[in-house]
Amino acid sequence: MTNRRSFIKQSTALSALSLLPSSFLYDSLFQNGYKMQALRNDVGIFSERGGTIGWMISNDGLVVVDSQFPPQAEHMVEEIRKKSDRKIDLLVNTHHHGDHSAGNIAFKGIVGTVMAHENSLKNQKANAERANSVDKQLFPDTTYKKGKFSQKVGKEKVVMHYFGAAHTDGDSFVHFENANIVHCGDLVFNRRAPFVDKSAGANMENWQRVMERGYKAFDKDTLFVFGHSGSGYEVTGTREDLRAFQNYLAKVMEFVKKGAAAGKTKEALANATEIPGAPEWKGRQTRPVNAAWTELFDEK
């Protein structure tokens, strides 16, 4: 029998899922268990359902980056409480999508600052209003507009970088400077066809420039955390993975340009399961191809 607490959790999770594109639903719902993985300098990752969560758990500071869905965020809080009972200093949202921010509500009353780019807050509020779920959200209370924003937490310096529209118009790189670990959120889909949220200001052409700026902003020793990865690939990597994803995005645009010039329809191109010049990104390419078509031909 489902008790009241479980029912509320399930209902909240399903409401959060309604903020996602439908193609995310299966991947988000049907993963089993969760994993806490330490990386370095008290920084690590949490994996369960949705976008990868980053964390810093130290004696003098607690930071969480992204929050998946409410039940998963509760698991994250439980893991933190095994190490520390202090208030969480900082919760960061890399962007607004439900599999990265719906779990914010689990941190209500136990976090000092919730941080995001101003467009991420705008998009999260708009989605919540459309879904009639404002009461199930914990919105960022601190935002920044351009460039970078930093906050010291314990001995660590957490720096958010905004390089313009990409996956949405509000994505941040989140750099734990001392650990030299960067959480990319959905700025990088590691060998997995990305969701390109045109409804929230995504821009595939500029996304390539964002990858270039990210590559130059960080160094060869930086460890990167990705929001999602394809089957057989990790959610961590190096800046060479940014360069590879930049190439993939360029090849998608090239594929659509050449296909249209040859008389192919958007529907025919969207059936592709591999992009020439970027063979590691296997599987249906419908979402990026459709977004590229929109950008190249419908938005001109």
N, C-alpha and C positions, 0 to 999 in steps of 0.2 A: 504494500500500500504506500502511496506517495504522501508523505507528511506535508504540512503547510509550508515549512521552510524549504523543502525540496521543490515544491510546486512554484514558490516564489522565485527561487533560483532559476528553474527551468524557464519560467515565463519571462524573466528578465533577460536571460540569455537569448531567447528567441526574438524578443523585441530588439535586442542589440543586433542580431543577425539581419533583421529587416533593413538595417542601414547599409548592408553590404550588397555588392552586385551578386546576382543569384549564382554565378559560377563559383563563388567562394564557399557556398554553403556546405557542400559535401566535404571539402577539404577541412573546413573548420570544425564540423560536427563529429567526424568519425576518425579522430585520433585518440589513442588510449594512453592513459597515464601521463605523468609529467616528469621533467628532468631538470635538476639544478646542476649547472656545470660551471665550475670556477675557471676563469681564464688567467688573469694575473692582477696583482696589486689590489686584492679585495674586490675585483670586478669580475662579473660572470654573466651567464645567460640562463633564462628559464624558458623551457619549451613545453607547450601542451596543445592548446587550440588557438589558432590565430597567429598574428605576427609575433616574432621573437621578442621576449622581454629582456632588457638589460638591467643589471643591478650592481650596486656597490654596497657592501655590508662591512662596515668597519666599526671600531670602538668609538670613533668620533664623528661618524656620519653615515647616513642611510640615503641612498638614491635609487629610484626605480625609473626606467625608461620604457614607456608603453605599458599597457595593462590588459591586453587580450579582452576576454569577456568576464563578467562578474564572478562566476564560479572559479575560473582560473586565477583571477586576481586575488580571491580569498586564499587559494593555495599558496600564492606568492607571499601574501601577508603571513600565513602560518609558518612558512619557511624563514621569513625574517624574524619572527617572534622566537624561533628556536635559537637565534643568535643574539637578539637584542630586544629590549622592551622600550627603547627610546622612541620618541616621535620621529617619523620619517621626514627627513629634511626637504626632499625635493622629488616630485613626480613630474616627468617630462613626457609630453606626447610628441612623437616625431611628425605626426599628421593626424587627421581627424577620423579616419575610417574606423568602423565599429570594432574590428578585430584588433585594433591598437588602442582604442580609447574608451570603449564601453565599460571596461573593468574599472575605470577611474572611481566609480561610485563606491567600490570596496575600500577606498582610502579616505572616505569622508570622515573628518574628525581626527584622523591620525597622521595627516601630512601637513607640513608647514606651507609649501608653495607648490602650485600646479602650473607648469610652464609650457608654452607652445608659441609658435609663430602666430601673428595676429590673424592670418588667413585660415589657419587651422581652427582657431576658435570660431571664426565666422562660419566656416563650413560645418563644424560640429553642431553649432546652434541651429543652423538651417536644417540639417538632417533630422535633428531631434524634434524640431517643430513640425516637420513634415510627417514624422512617425508618431507624433503625439506622445513623446517619451522624455520630455524635458525633465520631469521629476525623477527620472532614472539616470540622470547624468551628473557628473561632477565636472564642471567646465574649468578650463585653465583660468587662474586669477591673475596671472602675470604673462604678458606677451611682449614680443619685440617685432620690429617692422623690417629691418634690413641689416645686412652685414652680419654681426655676431653679437651674442649676449653671453656673459659668463657669470657664474656664481661659484664661490668657494664653499665646499662642503667638507669639513674636517681638513685633512691634508690634501684633498683632491680638488682640482679645478675643473668644473664642468662647463664646457663652452659649446654653445649652439651656433651653427653656421647656416645662413640662408643664401643660396645662390640663384634663386629665381624659380619660376614655374618648371615643373618636371612631372612627376607622378600625379601631383595636384599643384595648386598654387601656394601651398603652405607647408612644404616638406623641409625638415631640418636634418642636417648631420649633427650628431651629439657626440662630442669628443671628451673623453676622460683624459685630460692632458698628461697627468703624471703616469697613468697606466698606459697611455698611448693606445687607447682603444676607441674606435669610432662606431657608434650605432647609426646605421644608415636608414633605419625604418624601411619603407618601400621604395627608397631611391634606387635600391639594387634588388632585383629578383635574380638570384643566382641560378642561372641555367633553367629558368622557368619563364614561360611567356607571361609578361606583366599585364596587370590591369592598368589601363590608362584612363584616368577619371576626367574626361573632357567636361563633365558637368561641374567639376570643381577646379577648372582652370588648367588642366594638364596641357603640356606642350612638349611633343616628342623632339622637335628640333632643338628647343632650349635644353631639354633633358640631356642631350649629348654634351652641351656646354657645361651643364652642372657636373656631369661626370668628369669632364676635363678639369674643372676648377677643384673638384674634390681630390682628383689625382695629384694635383700640384700643391694643394693645401696641406696634405699629410705626407708622411714619408714611407720609405720601404720597410721600416720596422713597425708601422702602424698595423694593428690587428683590427679588421673590420667585421662588424656583425650585420647580417642582412635580415630583412623582414621575412623573406621566404626563399626557399630553394627548391630546385627540381629533384626528382627521384634520383638518389645516388649521390647527391651533392650536399655539401655542408652549408650551415647558416653562418659560418665564419670564413674569412679568407684574407687576401692581401689587396693592395691597391691595384694590382694587375687584373683583379676581377672587375674593378670599376672600368678599366680600359676595355676589357672584353665585353662588358655590358654596353659601353658606349658604341663599340663596333656593331653589336647586335642591333641597337636602335637605328644606327645609320643604314644597316643592311635592310631592315624592315622598310624604311622610307624608300630606299633604292628599288627594292622588290616591287613596291606598290607603284612607283613612278614608271618603271619599265613595263610592268604588267598593263597599266592603263594605256601606255603608249602603243602597246601591241594589241589593244582592243579588248582586253579582258575586263570583266565586270568586277565590281567590289565583292560580290558574293562568291565568284569563282576564286578570287585571290584569297578570300578569308577561309577557304577550305584547306589552305596549305598546312602541312604538318612539319615543315622545316623551311628555314629561311636560307637561301644561298649565301654563303660566306659566313654563316654563324650556325653551323650544324649542331652545336652542343645544346641549343635551345630547341628541344624536340617537343612534339605534341601540337595540338590545335593552336593556330596562330590567329584565331578570329579576333580577339580583343585588340592586340596591337595593330593588326592589318586594318581593321575598321577605323581605329583612331587615326592611323596614318592617312587613310583615304580622306577622312573628314578634314584633317589639317591641310592636306595638299590641295583638295578640290572644293570642299564645301564651305570652308572658312575664308577662302580668298575673295 
